[in-house]
């Protein structure tokens, strides 16, 4: 897992873990507030597993520290080292599609 400072950079498909701070989730097309996330919460998992485009925008409510698990790096690692993990990833992916 990479620990990055995102500063508005657009990222590919990945899962984000909130280490510190608060975020708000907003529906992209309507700009409607959906929910607020805080420490120990996660976002991006549906896109990570399904490959579907993201339909929400995430905004910080002040200083926020995130940890990012990149989908490409994750898949590369499990393909090299762990066949059962590949099967489980594919099961999760197909259950979401």
Secondary structure, 3 states (H helix, E strand, C coil): CECCCCCCCCCCCEEEEEEECCEEEEECCCCEEEEEECCCCEECHHHHHHCCCCCEEEEECCCCEEEEEEHHHHHHHHHHHCHHHHHHHHHHHHHHC
